[in-house]
Amino acid sequence: MPKNLSLFGAFLQRAGKTARRGFKRSQVTRIVPPKAYGRTPSASSQMALWHSDDYNNYANKKWSGRWNRRKLTPTNFRKDFESEALNSTIYNLRVTGSALYAMDDAGGFDDYILRTPPEEMRSATGEKMREVMYWYMKNPEAK
């Protein structure tokens, strides 16, 4: 069984044959993740937990010779997370599928925030939550 059953098939929704009809394989540029070529994270990804996802651009070449450029937004969800380390519930936090999978691999929300390096998390919100978690660990009487 796949992890995150609520997301099963979410990445398969846009990959139909009709989207690829009429184009040769060489006419569609391959999508390179922004993290791979060192682009700075977008402002939207800083206010959410997108893990390694971010806005992406790709180009199609039409039969007429013109280029059609597109901007892809990662599929994101609004979820509520219960945090033991923050002693609260974080409501309506925007997360992507890759962040949810990374949370499963890390062992939960708190472990994901505490153990994921900043280069992988790529989120100012996650870093602020980590600082608050460490502060609560140093000052347990404040909970």
C-alpha positions in Angstrom: 0.0 0.0 0.0 1.2 3.5 -0.8 1.9 6.1 1.9 -0.6 8.9 2.3 -3.6 7.2 0.8 -5.4 10.6 0.6 -2.8 11.6 -2.0 -2.8 8.4 -4.0 -3.2 9.3 -7.7 -2.8 13.1 -7.2 0.3 13.2 -9.3 -1.3 11.1 -12.1 -4.2 13.5 -12.7 -2.4 15.8 -15.2 -0.4 13.1 -17.1 -3.0 12.1 -19.7 -2.3 11.2 -23.4 -4.4 14.2 -24.6 -1.8 16.5 -23.1 1.0 14.9 -25.0 -0.9 14.4 -28.3 0.7 16.0 -31.4 4.1 16.5 -29.9 7.3 14.6 -30.4 9.3 13.8 -27.4 12.1 16.2 -28.5 9.7 19.1 -28.6 8.8 19.1 -24.9 11.6 20.4 -22.7 12.2 18.3 -19.6 11.2 19.9 -16.3 14.1 20.4 -14.0 13.3 21.0 -10.4 14.3 24.5 -9.2 16.2 23.1 -6.3 18.5 21.2 -8.7 19.7 24.3 -10.5 20.0 26.4 -7.4 17.2 28.9 -7.8 16.2 30.7 -4.6 12.9 29.6 -3.0 9.8 31.6 -3.9 8.0 33.8 -1.4 5.0 31.4 -1.4 7.2 28.4 -0.5 8.6 30.4 2.4 5.1 30.8 4.0 4.3 27.1 3.7 5.9 23.7 3.9 6.6 22.7 0.3 9.8 20.7 1.0 11.6 20.4 -2.3 8.7 21.6 -4.5 8.5 25.1 -5.9 7.1 27.0 -8.9 8.5 25.6 -12.1 8.7 26.7 -15.7 8.8 24.7 -18.9 8.3 25.4 -22.6 6.6 23.6 -25.4 7.4 24.1 -29.0 4.3 24.3 -31.2 4.1 23.0 -34.8 4.2 26.6 -36.0 7.6 27.1 -34.4 6.4 29.3 -31.6 7.2 28.5 -28.0 4.5 28.2 -25.3 5.9 28.8 -21.9 4.1 27.6 -18.7 4.5 28.2 -15.0 3.5 25.2 -12.9 2.3 25.6 -9.3 2.9 22.6 -7.1 -0.1 20.7 -5.8 -0.6 21.9 -2.3 -3.1 21.2 0.4 -4.3 23.0 3.6 -3.9 20.7 6.5 -4.1 21.0 10.3 -1.2 19.5 12.3 -1.2 18.6 16.0 2.2 19.4 17.4 3.4 18.1 20.8 6.6 20.2 20.8 4.7 23.4 20.1 1.8 22.4 22.4 -0.7 23.5 19.9 -2.5 22.8 16.6 -1.3 24.5 13.5 -4.4 25.2 11.4 -4.5 25.6 7.6 -0.8 25.1 7.0 -0.2 24.7 3.2 1.8 21.6 2.4 2.7 19.7 -0.7 2.7 16.0 -1.3 6.5 15.8 -1.1 6.3 17.5 2.4 3.7 15.0 3.5 5.8 12.1 2.3 8.9 13.6 4.0 6.8 13.8 7.3 5.9 10.2 7.0 9.6 9.3 6.5 10.7 11.4 9.4 8.1 9.9 11.7 5.6 12.8 12.1 5.3 16.6 12.0 7.5 17.4 15.0 10.3 15.1 13.9 10.1 16.5 10.3 10.5 20.1 11.6 13.3 19.2 14.1 15.4 16.8 12.0 15.1 18.0 8.4 18.0 20.2 7.3 17.2 23.8 6.1 18.5 22.9 2.6 15.8 20.3 2.2 12.9 22.0 4.0 13.5 25.4 2.2 10.9 27.2 4.3 11.1 30.2 6.6 7.9 29.1 8.4 9.5 25.7 9.1 12.6 27.4 10.5 10.6 29.6 12.8 8.7 26.7 14.1 12.0 24.9 14.7 13.3 27.9 16.7 10.1 27.9 18.8 10.3 24.1 19.4 13.9 24.5 20.6 12.9 27.4 22.9 10.1 25.2 24.4 12.7 22.4 25.0 15.0 24.8 26.9 12.1 26.4 28.9 9.6 23.5 29.6 7.9 25.6 32.3 6.6 28.0 29.7 4.3 25.3 28.1 
